[in-house]
Amino acid sequence: MPRVNGEVVCPRCGTKMEYRVEIEFGENGAKRIRYYYRCPRCGYRENDLTIVVKRDGAGKIIIEKEEYVKVAVPVKEET
């Protein structure tokens, strides 16, 4: 994610992005928690992390974590 002065900015329009969380309730009590950056101006979205919480057949809690690889994009610093 491009950063300017330590803040994450949208690669499309350069607006400061918001860090958001959404929770999706699935079958059998499973939950998918998504963390992502979203641009309030153009709607661009960049996934950061997804966590899936569910129970196995024996009732034990299973937590799965998905991280997304980020590619460095050079951004010109504002002066």
A tleap script that builds the chain and sets N, CA, C and O, in Angstrom:
source leaprc.protein.ff14SB
mol = sequence {
  NMET PRO ARG VAL ASN GLY GLU VAL VAL CYS
  PRO ARG CYS GLY THR LYS MET GLU TYR ARG
  VAL GLU ILE GLU PHE GLY GLU ASN GLY ALA
  LYS ARG ILE ARG TYR TYR TYR ARG CYS PRO
  ARG CYS GLY TYR ARG GLU ASN ASP LEU THR
  ILE VAL VAL LYS ARG ASP GLY ALA GLY LYS
  ILE ILE ILE GLU LYS GLU GLU TYR VAL LYS
  VAL ALA VAL PRO VAL LYS GLU GLU CTHR
}
set mol.1.N position { 0.848 -1.174 0.000 }
set mol.1.CA position { 0.000 0.000 0.000 }
set mol.1.C position { 0.889 1.232 0.000 }
set mol.1.O position { 1.835 1.326 0.782 }
set mol.2.N position { 0.585 2.155 -0.864 }
set mol.2.CA position { 1.357 3.400 -0.860 }
set mol.2.C position { 1.084 4.212 0.407 }
set mol.2.O position { -0.043 4.270 0.900 }
set mol.3.N position { 2.127 4.824 0.908 }
set mol.3.CA position { 1.998 5.671 2.096 }
set mol.3.C position { 2.566 7.049 1.805 }
set mol.3.O position { 3.582 7.190 1.125 }
set mol.4.N position { 1.897 8.051 2.327 }
set mol.4.CA position { 2.385 9.426 2.255 }
set mol.4.C position { 2.323 9.972 3.666 }
set mol.4.O position { 1.259 9.992 4.286 }
set mol.5.N position { 3.464 10.415 4.176 }
set mol.5.CA position { 3.561 10.940 5.540 }
set mol.5.C position { 3.022 9.936 6.553 }
set mol.5.O position { 2.365 10.328 7.517 }
set mol.6.N position { 3.290 8.638 6.348 }
set mol.6.CA position { 2.899 7.606 7.284 }
set mol.6.C position { 1.459 7.141 7.169 }
set mol.6.O position { 1.062 6.242 7.911 }
set mol.7.N position { 0.659 7.705 6.280 }
set mol.7.CA position { -0.732 7.309 6.125 }
set mol.7.C position { -0.916 6.532 4.828 }
set mol.7.O position { -0.272 6.829 3.821 }
set mol.8.N position { -1.794 5.538 4.857 }
set mol.8.CA position { -2.072 4.735 3.664 }
set mol.8.C position { -2.973 5.543 2.740 }
set mol.8.O position { -4.012 6.057 3.153 }
set mol.9.N position { -2.555 5.646 1.481 }
set mol.9.CA position { -3.330 6.410 0.504 }
set mol.9.C position { -3.771 5.509 -0.639 }
set mol.9.O position { -3.131 4.498 -0.929 }
set mol.10.N position { -4.852 5.878 -1.274 }
set mol.10.CA position { -5.418 5.115 -2.375 }
set mol.10.C position { -4.498 5.180 -3.600 }
set mol.10.O position { -4.074 6.265 -3.998 }
set mol.11.N position { -4.190 4.027 -4.197 }
set mol.11.CA position { -3.351 4.043 -5.396 }
set mol.11.C position { -4.062 4.629 -6.618 }
set mol.11.O position { -3.405 5.018 -7.583 }
set mol.12.N position { -5.391 4.695 -6.589 }
set mol.12.CA position { -6.145 5.267 -7.711 }
set mol.12.C position { -6.214 6.782 -7.658 }
set mol.12.O position { -5.899 7.465 -8.633 }
set mol.13.N position { -6.639 7.313 -6.481 }
set mol.13.CA position { -6.927 8.750 -6.431 }
set mol.13.C position { -6.096 9.523 -5.411 }
set mol.13.O position { -6.158 10.752 -5.384 }
set mol.14.N position { -5.318 8.832 -4.569 }
set mol.14.CA position { -4.445 9.516 -3.619 }
set mol.14.C position { -5.118 9.963 -2.325 }
set mol.14.O position { -4.494 10.662 -1.527 }
set mol.15.N position { -6.370 9.582 -2.098 }
set mol.15.CA position { -7.097 9.952 -0.881 }
set mol.15.C position { -6.679 9.035 0.272 }
set mol.15.O position { -6.366 7.865 0.053 }
set mol.16.N position { -6.675 9.568 1.507 }
set mol.16.CA position { -6.362 8.763 2.686 }
set mol.16.C position { -7.411 7.656 2.819 }
set mol.16.O position { -8.613 7.914 2.752 }
set mol.17.N position { -6.937 6.415 3.009 }
set mol.17.CA position { -7.848 5.268 3.087 }
set mol.17.C position { -8.253 4.995 4.531 }
set mol.17.O position { -7.501 5.281 5.463 }
set mol.18.N position { -9.452 4.438 4.705 }
set mol.18.CA position { -9.970 4.059 6.013 }
set mol.18.C position { -9.664 2.588 6.250 }
set mol.18.O position { -9.692 1.785 5.317 }
set mol.19.N position { -9.369 2.233 7.506 }
set mol.19.CA position { -9.163 0.830 7.860 }
set mol.19.C position { -10.479 0.321 8.418 }
set mol.19.O position { -11.010 0.890 9.371 }
set mol.20.N position { -11.011 -0.748 7.835 }
set mol.20.CA position { -12.348 -1.214 8.203 }
set mol.20.C position { -12.336 -2.693 8.548 }
set mol.20.O position { -11.408 -3.423 8.199 }
set mol.21.N position { -13.389 -3.122 9.245 }
set mol.21.CA position { -13.574 -4.517 9.635 }
set mol.21.C position { -15.006 -4.903 9.312 }
set mol.21.O position { -15.932 -4.133 9.566 }
set mol.22.N position { -15.191 -6.094 8.752 }
set mol.22.CA position { -16.546 -6.606 8.550 }
set mol.22.C position { -16.573 -8.068 8.992 }
set mol.22.O position { -15.598 -8.801 8.825 }
set mol.23.N position { -17.708 -8.475 9.557 }
set mol.23.CA position { -17.874 -9.837 10.045 }
set mol.23.C position { -19.007 -10.491 9.271 }
set mol.23.O position { -20.095 -9.931 9.136 }
set mol.24.N position { -18.733 -11.674 8.771 }
set mol.24.CA position { -19.728 -12.433 8.014 }
set mol.24.C position { -20.040 -13.715 8.796 }
set mol.24.O position { -19.132 -14.470 9.145 }
set mol.25.N position { -21.304 -13.951 9.062 }
set mol.25.CA position { -21.720 -15.144 9.784 }
set mol.25.C position { -22.108 -16.203 8.768 }
set mol.25.O position { -22.957 -15.969 7.908 }
set mol.26.N position { -21.479 -17.380 8.870 }
set mol.26.CA position { -21.719 -18.437 7.905 }
set mol.26.C position { -22.471 -19.604 8.507 }
set mol.26.O position { -23.134 -19.478 9.537 }
set mol.27.N position { -22.354 -20.736 7.847 }
set mol.27.CA position { -23.043 -21.956 8.274 }
set mol.27.C position { -22.422 -22.525 9.553 }
set mol.27.O position { -21.228 -22.363 9.803 }
set mol.28.N position { -23.236 -23.178 10.338 }
set mol.28.CA position { -22.790 -23.887 11.546 }
set mol.28.C position { -22.012 -23.002 12.516 }
set mol.28.O position { -21.103 -23.481 13.194 }
set mol.29.N position { -22.353 -21.730 12.590 }
set mol.29.CA position { -21.718 -20.825 13.540 }
set mol.29.C position { -20.359 -20.300 13.123 }
set mol.29.O position { -19.703 -19.619 13.912 }
set mol.30.N position { -19.913 -20.592 11.910 }
set mol.30.CA position { -18.616 -20.095 11.438 }
set mol.30.C position { -18.687 -18.581 11.234 }
set mol.30.O position { -19.717 -18.040 10.831 }
set mol.31.N position { -17.567 -17.913 11.521 }
set mol.31.CA position { -17.486 -16.463 11.327 }
set mol.31.C position { -16.251 -16.138 10.498 }
set mol.31.O position { -15.184 -16.711 10.718 }
set mol.32.N position { -16.391 -15.231 9.556 }
set mol.32.CA position { -15.274 -14.754 8.740 }
set mol.32.C position { -15.106 -13.268 9.051 }
set mol.32.O position { -16.019 -12.473 8.830 }
set mol.33.N position { -13.940 -12.904 9.562 }
set mol.33.CA position { -13.664 -11.519 9.947 }
set mol.33.C position { -12.648 -10.971 8.952 }
set mol.33.O position { -11.543 -11.498 8.826 }
set mol.34.N position { -13.033 -9.908 8.245 }
set mol.34.CA position { -12.164 -9.322 7.216 }
set mol.34.C position { -11.701 -7.932 7.646 }
set mol.34.O position { -12.500 -7.094 8.065 }
set mol.35.N position { -10.403 -7.710 7.533 }
set mol.35.CA position { -9.804 -6.403 7.788 }
set mol.35.C position { -9.316 -5.877 6.445 }
set mol.35.O position { -8.640 -6.591 5.705 }
set mol.36.N position { -9.650 -4.648 6.132 }
set mol.36.CA position { -9.258 -4.115 4.827 }
set mol.36.C position { -9.193 -2.592 4.854 }
set mol.36.O position { -9.735 -1.943 5.749 }
set mol.37.N position { -8.514 -2.040 3.847 }
set mol.37.CA position { -8.471 -0.594 3.633 }
set mol.37.C position { -9.477 -0.258 2.549 }
set mol.37.O position { -9.610 -0.989 1.568 }
set mol.38.N position { -10.189 0.856 2.727 }
set mol.38.CA position { -11.168 1.282 1.732 }
set mol.38.C position { -11.052 2.785 1.517 }
set mol.38.O position { -10.933 3.558 2.467 }
set mol.39.N position { -11.088 3.178 0.256 }
set mol.39.CA position { -11.041 4.602 -0.089 }
set mol.39.C position { -12.457 5.176 -0.034 }
set mol.39.O position { -13.340 4.684 -0.736 }
set mol.40.N position { -12.695 6.207 0.786 }
set mol.40.CA position { -14.037 6.784 0.868 }
set mol.40.C position { -14.430 7.574 -0.383 }
set mol.40.O position { -15.607 7.862 -0.601 }
set mol.41.N position { -13.446 7.915 -1.190 }
set mol.41.CA position { -13.719 8.729 -2.380 }
set mol.41.C position { -14.102 7.892 -3.599 }
set mol.41.O position { -15.130 8.141 -4.228 }
set mol.42.N position { -13.271 6.892 -3.934 }
set mol.42.CA position { -13.525 6.125 -5.164 }
set mol.42.C position { -13.979 4.693 -4.901 }
set mol.42.O position { -14.370 3.997 -5.838 }
set mol.43.N position { -13.936 4.226 -3.625 }
set mol.43.CA position { -14.403 2.891 -3.299 }
set mol.43.C position { -13.374 1.790 -3.485 }
set mol.43.O position { -13.699 0.615 -3.309 }
set mol.44.N position { -12.139 2.136 -3.837 }
set mol.44.CA position { -11.086 1.128 -3.993 }
set mol.44.C position { -10.909 0.375 -2.678 }
set mol.44.O position { -10.971 0.972 -1.603 }
set mol.45.N position { -10.691 -0.935 -2.763 }
set mol.45.CA position { -10.581 -1.768 -1.566 }
set mol.45.C position { -9.339 -2.643 -1.663 }
set mol.45.O position { -9.069 -3.237 -2.707 }
set mol.46.N position { -8.582 -2.718 -0.568 }
set mol.46.CA position { -7.366 -3.529 -0.498 }
set mol.46.C position { -7.450 -4.405 0.741 }
set mol.46.O position { -7.461 -3.891 1.860 }
set mol.47.N position { -7.511 -5.737 0.559 }
set mol.47.CA position { -7.603 -6.666 1.680 }
set mol.47.C position { -6.315 -6.676 2.482 }
set mol.47.O position { -5.222 -6.588 1.923 }
set mol.48.N position { -6.453 -6.784 3.810 }
set mol.48.CA position { -5.290 -6.852 4.684 }
set mol.48.C position { -5.184 -8.220 5.351 }
set mol.48.O position { -4.124 -8.845 5.320 }
set mol.49.N position { -6.278 -8.688 5.954 }
set mol.49.CA position { -6.246 -9.921 6.717 }
set mol.49.C position { -7.651 -10.501 6.801 }
set mol.49.O position { -8.629 -9.760 6.896 }
set mol.50.N position { -7.752 -11.827 6.764 }
set mol.50.CA position { -9.029 -12.512 6.972 }
set mol.50.C position { -8.812 -13.601 8.007 }
set mol.50.O position { -7.859 -14.376 7.921 }
set mol.51.N position { -9.712 -13.652 8.994 }
set mol.51.CA position { -9.666 -14.671 10.031 }
set mol.51.C position { -10.982 -15.441 9.984 }
set mol.51.O position { -12.058 -14.844 9.956 }
set mol.52.N position { -10.889 -16.782 9.975 }
set mol.52.CA position { -12.077 -17.632 9.984 }
set mol.52.C position { -12.090 -18.378 11.315 }
set mol.52.O position { -11.114 -19.032 11.682 }
set mol.53.N position { -13.208 -18.271 12.033 }
set mol.53.CA position { -13.369 -18.956 13.314 }
set mol.53.C position { -14.532 -19.934 13.172 }
set mol.53.O position { -15.639 -19.551 12.796 }
set mol.54.N position { -14.260 -21.212 13.479 }
set mol.54.CA position { -15.307 -22.229 13.360 }
set mol.54.C position { -15.039 -23.347 14.361 }
set mol.54.O position { -14.000 -23.363 15.021 }
set mol.55.N position { -15.969 -24.270 14.468 }
set mol.55.CA position { -15.819 -25.429 15.351 }
set mol.55.C position { -15.695 -26.695 14.505 }
set mol.55.O position { -16.317 -26.825 13.451 }
set mol.56.N position { -14.867 -27.632 15.001 }
set mol.56.CA position { -14.761 -28.916 14.308 }
set mol.56.C position { -15.840 -29.865 14.841 }
set mol.56.O position { -16.668 -29.458 15.656 }
set mol.57.N position { -15.838 -31.110 14.393 }
set mol.57.CA position { -16.848 -32.078 14.790 }
set mol.57.C position { -16.865 -32.378 16.285 }
set mol.57.O position { -17.903 -32.760 16.826 }
set mol.58.N position { -15.716 -32.207 16.964 }
set mol.58.CA position { -15.612 -32.492 18.398 }
set mol.58.C position { -15.942 -31.264 19.242 }
set mol.58.O position { -15.899 -31.331 20.470 }
set mol.59.N position { -16.272 -30.143 18.597 }
set mol.59.CA position { -16.621 -28.929 19.328 }
set mol.59.C position { -15.451 -28.015 19.627 }
set mol.59.O position { -15.635 -26.980 20.267 }
set mol.60.N position { -14.250 -28.365 19.183 }
set mol.60.CA position { -13.072 -27.519 19.394 }
set mol.60.C position { -13.112 -26.331 18.438 }
set mol.60.O position { -13.600 -26.437 17.312 }
set mol.61.N position { -12.597 -25.211 18.901 }
set mol.61.CA position { -12.554 -24.001 18.075 }
set mol.61.C position { -11.333 -24.043 17.177 }
set mol.61.O position { -10.226 -24.334 17.629 }
set mol.62.N position { -11.542 -23.751 15.898 }
set mol.62.CA position { -10.466 -23.694 14.910 }
set mol.62.C position { -10.382 -22.262 14.396 }
set mol.62.O position { -11.388 -21.669 14.007 }
set mol.63.N position { -9.163 -21.713 14.398 }
set mol.63.CA position { -8.947 -20.350 13.896 }
set mol.63.C position { -7.992 -20.440 12.713 }
set mol.63.O position { -6.875 -20.941 12.838 }
set mol.64.N position { -8.445 -19.948 11.562 }
set mol.64.CA position { -7.618 -19.928 10.345 }
set mol.64.C position { -7.333 -18.475 9.991 }
set mol.64.O position { -8.226 -17.629 10.047 }
set mol.65.N position { -6.100 -18.194 9.631 }
set mol.65.CA position { -5.689 -16.823 9.332 }
set mol.65.C position { -5.171 -16.763 7.898 }
set mol.65.O position { -4.328 -17.567 7.500 }
set mol.66.N position { -5.682 -15.802 7.126 }
set mol.66.CA position { -5.221 -15.583 5.749 }
set mol.66.C position { -4.629 -14.189 5.677 }
set mol.66.O position { -5.306 -13.207 5.982 }
set mol.67.N position { -3.372 -14.097 5.276 }
set mol.67.CA position { -2.751 -12.793 5.085 }
set mol.67.C position { -2.525 -12.586 3.598 }
set mol.67.O position { -2.334 -13.545 2.851 }
set mol.68.N position { -2.546 -11.351 3.178 }
set mol.68.CA position { -2.382 -11.012 1.772 }
set mol.68.C position { -1.017 -10.392 1.547 }
set mol.68.O position { -0.583 -9.529 2.312 }
set mol.69.N position { -0.341 -10.833 0.496 }
set mol.69.CA position { 0.982 -10.310 0.162 }
set mol.69.C position { 0.815 -8.940 -0.470 }
set mol.69.O position { -0.004 -8.740 -1.367 }
set mol.70.N position { 1.608 -8.009 0.018 }
set mol.70.CA position { 1.536 -6.646 -0.505 }
set mol.70.C position { 2.782 -6.359 -1.329 }
set mol.70.O position { 3.895 -6.713 -0.942 }
set mol.71.N position { 2.581 -5.729 -2.444 }
set mol.71.CA position { 3.681 -5.369 -3.326 }
set mol.71.C position { 3.981 -3.889 -3.110 }
set mol.71.O position { 3.079 -3.053 -3.154 }
set mol.72.N position { 5.248 -3.572 -2.877 }
set mol.72.CA position { 5.629 -2.180 -2.642 }
set mol.72.C position { 5.451 -1.364 -3.923 }
set mol.72.O position { 5.904 -1.765 -4.995 }
set mol.73.N position { 4.791 -0.227 -3.798 }
set mol.73.CA position { 4.588 0.675 -4.913 }
set mol.73.C position { 5.244 1.997 -4.554 }
set mol.73.O position { 4.858 2.622 -3.566 }
set mol.74.N position { 6.234 2.442 -5.334 }
set mol.74.CA position { 6.879 3.715 -4.998 }
set mol.74.C position { 5.910 4.883 -5.153 }
set mol.74.O position { 5.194 4.986 -6.149 }
set mol.75.N position { 5.899 5.758 -4.152 }
set mol.75.CA position { 5.024 6.934 -4.171 }
set mol.75.C position { 5.896 8.154 -3.935 }
set mol.75.O position { 6.776 8.152 -3.074 }
set mol.76.N position { 5.644 9.170 -4.696 }
set mol.76.CA position { 6.389 10.406 -4.567 }
set mol.76.C position { 5.889 11.156 -3.330 }
set mol.76.O position { 4.693 11.417 -3.195 }
set mol.77.N position { 6.814 11.500 -2.432 }
set mol.77.CA position { 6.450 12.239 -1.218 }
set mol.77.C position { 6.058 13.666 -1.555 }
set mol.77.O position { 6.669 14.313 -2.406 }
set mol.78.N position { 5.022 14.145 -0.871 }
set mol.78.CA position { 4.570 15.526 -1.064 }
set mol.78.C position { 5.527 16.467 -0.343 }
set mol.78.O position { 6.012 16.159 0.746 }
set mol.79.N position { 5.786 17.586 -0.944 }
set mol.79.CA position { 6.662 18.581 -0.301 }
set mol.79.C position { 5.912 19.844 0.019 }
set mol.79.O position { 6.491 20.785 0.561 }
savepdb mol mol.pdb
quit
